[in-house]
Amino acid sequence: MASFQHVAMLIGGLGLFMLAVGIISDGLRLLAGRALRNILGKWTDTPIRGLMSGVAITGLVQSSSAVTVATIGFVNSGLMTLKQSLGVVFGANVGTTMTGWLVALIGFKFKIELFALPMIGLGMFLHLFAYGKRLAHLGWALVGFGLFFVGIDVLRTAFEALSVGIDFHQLSAEGTGGAFAFVGIGFLMTLLTQSSSAAIAIILTATAGQIVALNDAALMVIGANLGTTSTAVMAVIGATANAKRVAAAHVLFNLLTAVVAVLILPLLLWLTGRLSGLLNFADTPEVVLALFHTLFNLLGVALVYPLMSRLAAFLNQRFVSHYEVASRPRFIDKNVAVSPSIAVVALHKELLRLSDLLHGLLRGALQPDKKSPVDLVDNYKVIEHLSSQTAEFITRLEKQELTSDLAARIETLILAQQYCVTSAEYALNVSAEIDDIVPELHPNPLSDLQHYLRSMRDILNAVASPEDRDDDEAEFLNKIADSKEAYEKMKSMCLRYAMSSMISIQTSMALMELIKTVRQMSEQYIKARAQLHKITTYLEI
């Protein structure tokens, strides 16, 4: 019965630890807000700065996954190159060792109730009474840190009880088979918990209680680090090509580091022992193991840093589909959505791309002689699929905790997306109506219609010019006025042709319906570009 109780404590302690890590990550990520975006966007212009940023930010937010996901978002949004992202991802692997140091240096050295419980109380007070303010996010992070140490204390107690009467050293690694068995155990622990921090905490706790020998624990740490690749692989299922490239870099980094570390494990342990002696904690196995974890990840950085340019070039040539490339999002996916400030940038770029594709569709609809109906339908399907992807992304984004500023930006982007969809739907109708009515027109009405269509194309071309113009909102309103003026002129001509019997009443009605649809299609596109221009102006501030 006692053993069942201690197993339950072990499971509960692990659950508390994992919950704490998630709360810490969420609290600090929300507290950082746009600062995280600015740091990653500006401090990664060189590989070495990218590495340092990855180490520092991961150490602060206590989640390499959060930093990796944010990095993927920057690559997708075009704010960071793949090569820059590699430095951040590799640095994040080093930064995540901070969790091990917290466990080893604090989790086993102090009475948890003296500071963890007050930390939880203070954090909840801030979170509840400063709701909606940045201080509330700090409070939530404090709650996470308090639960973090409580979870460690519960794990330690459970391991001490379970170790009584059991000689775990009989499982000690002997030969190649034994070594890979312990690597496999560490990998499985991360796979099951989906958190390398949780796996490392368990290993450190077992080491502190002398349940697992240091050599075996080192192999388990290698396996736990390798297990993070499973999280990366699952995170990019159905994601964009850039997300897959960053995840592949993460997998290659951890795989290479694990293989080399296993091969030179005696050398690594010797170096760890020497440094431990110099730092006067050779008699504290959990701290020695935390040092090994750090050295192990630094080894990985030393191995891949000289190959970073070649690795980026190699990955840029992978994960490229030759079919329906245009219909797949380039800047947004489920990983980007976890950080609203990054998501707004990515969504804006995706909708700009959607509007460019839409512009091509509109031009084709207004020039039916230069575009086959099949091409127009295919282009429409690309836009339809991409717009549905952006709608799903927006839905996921709206479920998160948003500031009023970000909520307003997202509402603007929702309008842009809806305008694009409506304009694309009108475009198919325009193409079909032009095909139906052109054979019914005499030369003069046909010439006037072609002039009207050219006028609308010119307006659309002017609106679709690069986003770095000095246009303000009035310019877009002027384009809408121009389209209305062209429509009114063509409408008057249609009435005159009908009154002079140059065209039949039925043809006149069809022609009136066509020019009205052209105007609606164009105005929806202009409104979409106007909304996107608002966000461009906001992001440039």
C-alpha positions in Angstrom: 0.0 0.0 0.0 2.8 2.3 0.9 4.5 1.7 -2.5 1.3 2.6 -4.3 1.1 5.8 -2.3 4.7 6.7 -3.3 4.0 5.9 -7.0 1.0 8.2 -6.8 3.2 10.9 -5.2 5.7 10.4 -8.1 3.0 10.8 -10.7 1.6 13.8 -8.9 5.0 15.4 -8.5 5.7 15.0 -12.2 2.3 16.5 -13.0 2.9 19.5 -10.7 6.3 20.0 -12.3 5.0 19.9 -15.9 2.1 22.2 -14.9 4.6 24.6 -13.4 6.8 24.7 -16.5 3.8 25.5 -18.6 2.7 28.3 -16.3 6.2 29.8 -16.1 6.5 29.8 -19.9 3.0 31.3 -20.4 3.5 34.0 -17.7 6.9 35.1 -18.9 5.9 35.0 -22.6 2.9 37.2 -22.0 4.9 39.5 -19.7 7.5 39.9 -22.5 4.9 40.6 -25.2 6.4 42.6 -28.0 9.7 42.7 -26.3 10.3 39.0 -27.2 9.5 39.8 -30.8 11.9 42.8 -30.8 14.7 40.9 -29.2 14.4 38.0 -31.6 13.9 40.3 -34.5 16.9 42.6 -33.8 19.4 40.5 -31.9 19.8 37.7 -34.4 21.6 39.4 -37.3 24.7 37.2 -36.8 24.9 33.5 -35.9 26.7 34.2 -32.6 24.1 36.8 -31.5 21.4 34.3 -32.5 23.0 31.7 -30.2 23.3 34.1 -27.3 19.7 35.2 -27.8 18.5 31.6 -27.8 20.4 30.9 -24.6 19.2 34.0 -22.8 15.6 34.0 -23.8 15.2 30.3 -23.1 16.8 30.7 -19.7 14.3 33.5 -18.9 11.1 31.9 -20.2 12.1 28.4 -19.1 10.9 26.8 -22.3 13.0 25.9 -25.3 9.7 24.8 -27.1 8.3 28.3 -26.7 11.4 29.9 -28.1 11.6 27.4 -31.0 7.9 28.0 -31.8 8.5 31.8 -31.7 11.5 31.4 -34.0 9.5 29.4 -36.5 7.0 32.2 -36.5 9.7 34.7 -37.3 11.0 32.6 -40.2 7.5 32.2 -41.5 6.7 35.9 -41.2 9.9 36.8 -43.1 11.5 38.6 -40.1 14.3 36.1 -39.7 16.2 34.0 -42.2 16.5 30.3 -41.8 20.2 30.7 -41.1 19.5 33.2 -38.3 16.9 30.9 -36.8 19.4 28.0 -36.5 21.5 30.0 -34.1 18.4 30.7 -31.9 17.3 27.1 -32.0 20.7 25.7 -31.1 21.1 28.4 -28.3 17.7 27.3 -26.9 19.1 23.9 -26.3 21.8 25.4 -24.1 19.3 27.7 -22.4 17.0 24.9 -21.5 19.7 23.5 -19.2 18.8 26.4 -16.8 15.9 24.2 -15.6 18.4 21.5 -14.5 20.5 24.1 -12.6 17.4 25.4 -10.8 16.5 21.9 -9.7 20.0 21.0 -8.7 21.0 24.2 -6.9 17.7 25.3 -5.3 15.3 22.4 -5.4 17.4 20.2 -3.1 19.1 22.9 -1.0 16.3 24.8 0.7 13.2 24.1 2.6 10.5 24.4 -0.1 7.8 25.7 2.3 10.0 28.7 3.2 9.8 30.4 -0.2 7.7 28.2 -2.7 4.4 28.6 -0.9 4.7 32.4 -0.3 5.7 32.7 -3.9 2.5 30.9 -5.0 0.4 33.1 -2.7 2.0 36.4 -3.9 1.8 35.3 -7.5 -1.9 34.5 -7.3 -2.6 37.8 -5.5 -0.9 39.7 -8.4 -2.6 37.5 -11.0 -6.1 38.1 -9.5 -5.9 41.7 -8.5 -3.9 43.1 -11.4 -6.0 41.3 -14.0 -5.5 42.6 -17.5 -2.2 44.3 -16.7 1.4 43.1 -17.3 1.8 42.7 -13.5 -0.7 39.9 -13.7 1.5 37.9 -16.0 4.4 38.4 -13.6 2.2 37.0 -10.9 1.3 34.0 -13.0 5.0 33.3 -13.6 5.6 33.5 -9.8 2.9 30.9 -9.3 4.7 28.7 -11.8 8.0 29.0 -10.1 6.4 28.2 -6.7 4.7 25.1 -8.1 8.0 24.2 -9.8 9.8 23.8 -6.5 6.8 22.1 -4.8 6.8 19.5 -7.6 10.5 18.9 -7.2 10.0 18.4 -3.4 7.2 15.9 -4.1 9.4 14.0 -6.6 12.3 13.9 -4.2 10.1 12.5 -1.4 8.6 9.9 -3.7 12.0 8.7 -5.0 13.5 8.4 -1.5 10.6 6.2 -0.4 10.7 4.1 -3.6 14.4 3.5 -3.4 14.2 1.7 0.0 14.9 -2.0 -0.5 15.6 -1.7 -4.3 19.1 -1.9 -5.7 18.8 0.2 -8.9 22.5 -0.2 -9.5 21.8 -3.7 -10.8 20.5 -2.0 -13.9 23.8 -0.2 -14.5 24.9 0.1 -18.1 27.4 -2.6 -19.2 28.7 -2.5 -22.7 27.0 -1.0 -25.8 23.7 -2.6 -25.1 23.4 -1.2 -21.6 24.4 2.3 -22.7 21.8 2.4 -25.4 19.2 1.0 -22.9 19.7 4.0 -20.7 19.7 6.4 -23.6 16.4 4.8 -24.6 15.0 5.2 -21.1 15.7 8.9 -21.2 14.2 9.2 -24.7 11.1 7.4 -23.6 10.7 9.7 -20.5 10.7 12.8 -22.8 8.4 11.1 -25.3 5.9 10.3 -22.6 6.0 13.6 -20.8 6.5 15.7 -23.9 8.9 17.8 -21.8 12.7 17.4 -21.6 12.6 19.6 -18.5 10.3 17.0 -16.8 12.6 14.2 -17.8 15.7 16.0 -16.6 14.0 16.8 -13.3 13.2 13.1 -12.8 16.8 12.1 -13.6 18.3 14.7 -11.4 16.0 13.6 -8.5 17.0 10.0 -9.0 20.6 11.0 -9.0 20.3 13.1 -5.9 18.8 10.1 -4.1 21.7 7.9 -5.4 19.1 5.7 -7.1 20.9 5.9 -10.4 24.7 6.1 -10.9 26.1 9.2 -12.4 27.3 7.5 -15.6 23.9 5.9 -16.2 22.2 9.2 -15.4 24.4 11.0 -18.0 23.2 8.5 -20.7 19.6 9.1 -19.6 20.2 12.9 -20.0 21.5 12.3 -23.5 18.4 10.3 -24.3 16.1 12.9 -22.8 17.7 15.6 -24.9 17.2 13.4 -28.0 13.6 12.9 -27.0 12.8 16.6 -27.7 13.0 15.7 -31.4 9.7 13.9 -31.1 8.1 17.1 -29.9 9.5 19.0 -32.8 8.4 16.4 -35.3 4.9 16.3 -34.0 4.7 20.1 -33.8 5.3 20.5 -37.6 2.8 17.9 -38.8 0.8 19.9 -41.4 2.9 23.0 -40.8 4.6 25.1 -43.4 7.9 24.3 -45.2 9.8 26.8 -43.1 8.5 25.2 -39.9 9.6 21.8 -41.1 13.1 23.1 -41.9 13.6 24.6 -38.5 12.3 21.3 -36.9 14.7 19.3 -39.1 17.6 21.5 -37.9 16.5 20.8 -34.3 16.4 17.0 -35.0 19.8 17.0 -36.7 21.4 19.0 -33.9 20.1 16.7 -31.2 20.9 13.5 -33.1 24.4 14.5 -34.0 25.1 15.7 -30.4 23.7 12.5 -28.9 25.8 10.2 -31.2 29.0 12.1 -30.5 28.3 12.4 -26.8 27.8 8.6 -26.4 31.0 7.9 -28.3 33.1 10.2 -26.2 31.1 9.8 -22.9 34.2 8.9 -20.8 35.9 12.1 -22.0 32.9 14.2 -21.2 32.5 12.7 -17.8 36.2 13.2 -17.1 35.9 16.9 -18.1 32.7 17.3 -16.0 34.5 15.8 -13.0 37.5 18.1 -13.3 35.3 21.2 -13.6 33.2 19.9 -10.6 36.3 19.7 -8.5 37.4 23.2 -9.4 33.9 24.5 -8.6 33.8 22.6 -5.3 30.6 20.6 -5.9 32.1 17.2 -6.9 30.3 15.7 -3.9 26.9 16.8 -5.1 25.9 14.4 -7.9 22.8 16.3 -9.0 24.9 19.5 -9.6 27.5 17.5 -11.4 24.8 16.1 -13.7 23.5 19.6 -14.4 27.0 20.6 -15.4 27.2 17.5 -17.7 23.9 18.5 -19.3 25.3 22.0 -20.0 28.6 20.7 -21.4 26.7 18.2 -23.5 24.7 20.9 -25.2 27.7 23.2 -25.6 29.4 20.2 -27.4 26.4 20.2 -29.8 26.8 23.9 -30.5 30.6 23.5 -31.1 29.8 20.7 -33.6 27.2 22.4 -35.7 28.2 26.1 -35.5 30.9 25.8 -38.3 28.3 24.0 -40.5 25.5 26.5 -40.0 25.7 28.0 -43.5 25.8 24.7 -45.2 23.0 23.3 -43.1 20.8 26.3 -43.9 21.5 25.8 -47.6 20.7 22.1 -47.4 17.5 22.6 -45.5 16.3 25.4 -47.9 16.3 22.8 -50.7 14.1 20.4 -48.7 10.4 20.1 -48.0 9.4 21.8 -51.3 6.3 20.4 -52.9 5.8 20.8 -56.6 2.0 20.6 -56.3 -0.2 23.3 -55.0 2.7 25.3 -53.6 0.8 28.5 -54.0 -2.2 27.3 -52.0 -0.1 26.5 -48.9 0.5 29.2 -46.3 4.1 30.5 -46.2 3.9 32.5 -43.1 1.3 31.1 -40.8 0.8 27.7 -39.1 -0.3 26.4 -35.7 3.1 27.1 -34.1 2.9 30.8 -35.0 -0.5 31.2 -33.4 0.9 30.7 -29.9 2.4 34.2 -29.9 -0.2 36.8 -30.9 2.3 39.6 -31.5 4.2 37.4 -33.9 1.0 36.0 -35.4 -0.2 39.5 -36.4 3.0 40.0 -38.5 2.7 36.6 -40.1 -1.0 36.9 -40.8 -0.4 40.3 -42.4 2.2 38.9 -44.7 0.0 35.9 -45.6 -2.9 38.2 -46.4 -0.6 40.5 -48.5 0.4 37.4 -50.4 -3.3 36.4 -50.7 -4.1 39.8 -52.1 -1.3 39.6 -54.7 -2.7 36.2 -55.8 -6.2 37.8 -55.9 -4.9 40.7 -58.1 -3.7 38.1 -60.6 -7.2 36.5 -60.6 -8.9 39.9 -61.1 -6.7 40.8 -64.0 -7.5 37.5 -65.6 -11.2 37.9 -65.0 -11.1 41.4 -66.7 -9.0 40.0 -69.6 -10.8 36.8 -70.5 -9.1 36.6 -73.9 -5.7 36.3 -72.2 -6.7 33.8 -69.5 -8.5 30.5 -70.0 -11.5 29.6 -67.8 -9.6 26.6 -66.4 -6.7 28.9 -65.3 -9.2 31.2 -63.6 -10.9 28.4 -61.7 -7.5 27.0 -60.6 -6.4 30.4 -59.4 -9.7 30.8 -57.5 -9.2 27.4 -55.9 -5.7 28.4 -54.7 -7.2 31.6 -53.2 -10.1 29.8 -51.7 -7.9 27.2 -50.0 -5.4 29.8 -48.8 -8.2 32.0 -47.4 -9.7 29.0 -45.5 -6.3 28.4 -44.0 -6.1 32.0 -42.9 -9.6 31.8 -41.4 -8.6 28.8 -39.4 -5.5 30.6 -38.2 -7.6 33.6 -37.2 -10.0 31.3 -35.3 -7.1 29.7 -33.4 -5.7 33.2 -32.6 -9.0 34.6 -31.3 -9.1 31.9 -28.6 -6.0 33.3 -27.0 -5.6 36.0 -24.4 -5.2 39.2 -26.5 -4.5 42.8 -25.6 -7.0 45.4 -26.9 -4.3 46.7 -29.3 -3.7 43.2 -30.8 -7.4 42.5 -30.9 -8.0 45.6 -33.0 -5.2 44.7 -35.4 -6.7 41.2 -35.8 -10.1 42.7 -36.5 -8.6 44.8 -39.2 -7.0 41.7 -40.8 -10.3 39.8 -40.5 -11.9 42.5 -42.6 -9.1 42.3 -45.2 -9.5 38.5 -45.4 -13.3 38.8 -45.9 -12.9 41.4 -48.5 -10.5 39.2 -50.4 -12.8 36.2 -50.3 -15.8 38.3 -51.6 -13.8 39.9 -54.4 -12.6 36.4 -55.5 -16.2 35.2 -55.6 -17.2 38.2 -57.7 -14.3 37.5 -60.1 -15.6 34.1 -61.2 -19.0 35.7 -61.9 -17.4 38.5 -63.9 -15.5 36.0 -66.1 -18.6 34.0 -66.8 -20.8 37.0 -67.5 -18.2 38.5 -69.9 -18.1 35.3 -71.8 -21.9 35.3 -72.1 -22.4 38.9 -73.1 -19.6 39.7 -75.5 -21.1 37.8 -78.5 -24.3 39.8 -78.1 -22.6 43.2 -78.3 -22.2 45.4 -81.4 -18.8 47.1 -82.0 -19.6 50.4 -80.2 -21.0 48.8 -76.9 -18.2 46.3 -77.0 -15.5 49.0 -77.4 -17.1 50.9 -74.4 -17.1 47.8 -72.3 -13.5 47.1 -73.1 -12.6 50.7 -72.2 -14.5 50.2 -68.9 -12.6 47.0 -68.1 -9.3 48.7 -68.9 -10.2 51.5 -66.5 -10.9 49.1 -63.7 -7.7 47.2 -64.4 -5.7 50.4 -64.1 -7.4 51.2 -60.8 -6.6 47.7 -59.5 -3.0 48.0 -60.7 -2.5 51.3 -58.9 -3.9 49.8 -55.6 -1.7 46.7 -55.9 1.5 48.7 -56.1 4.2 48.0 -53.4 3.2 48.6 -49.8 6.0 51.1 -49.1 4.1 54.0 -50.7 3.2 57.1 -48.8 -0.5 56.5 -49.4 -3.0 57.3 -46.7 -6.6 56.2 -46.2 -7.8 59.0 -48.5 -6.0 57.5 -51.5 -7.9 54.3 -51.2 -11.1 56.2 -50.9 -10.2 58.1 -54.1 -9.7 54.8 -55.9 -13.2 53.7 -54.8 -14.6 57.0 -56.0 -12.8 56.4 -59.4 -14.3 53.0 -59.7 -17.8 54.4 -59.0 -17.3 57.2 -61.5 -16.2 54.7 -64.2 -19.3 52.6 -63.4 -21.7 55.5 -63.6 -20.3 56.5 -67.0 -20.7 53.0 -68.3 -24.2 52.7 -66.8 -25.3 55.8 -68.7 -23.9 54.4 -71.9 -25.8 51.2 -71.4 -29.1 53.1 -70.9 -28.4 55.1 -74.1 -27.7 52.0 -76.1 -30.9 50.4 -74.8 -33.0 53.5 -75.6 -31.5 53.6 -79.2 -32.3 49.9 -79.6 -28.6 49.2 -80.3 -28.9 46.4 -77.8 -31.9 44.6 -76.5 -33.5 45.2 -73.1 -32.3 41.7 -72.0 -28.7 42.4 -73.1 -28.8 45.8 -71.5 -29.9 44.3 -68.2 -27.1 41.6 -68.5 -24.6 44.3 -69.3 -25.7 46.4 -66.3 -25.4 43.4 -64.1 -21.9 42.7 -65.4 -20.5 46.3 -64.8 -22.1 46.3 -61.3 -20.4 43.0 -60.5 -17.1 44.4 -61.8 -17.5 47.5 -59.6 -18.3 45.3 -56.5 -15.3 43.0 -57.2 -13.0 46.0 -57.5 -14.2 47.8 -54.5 -13.9 44.7 -52.3 -10.3 44.4 -53.4 -9.5 48.1 -52.8 -11.0 47.8 -49.3 -8.9 44.7 -48.6 -5.7 46.6 -49.6 -6.8 49.5 -47.5 -7.1 47.3 -44.4 -3.7 45.7 -45.0 -2.1 49.1 -45.5 -3.4 50.1 -42.0 -1.4 47.2 -40.5 1.6 48.0 -42.6 1.6 51.5 -41.1 1.1 50.1 -37.6 4.0 47.6 -37.9 6.3 50.4 -39.2 5.7 52.6 -36.2 
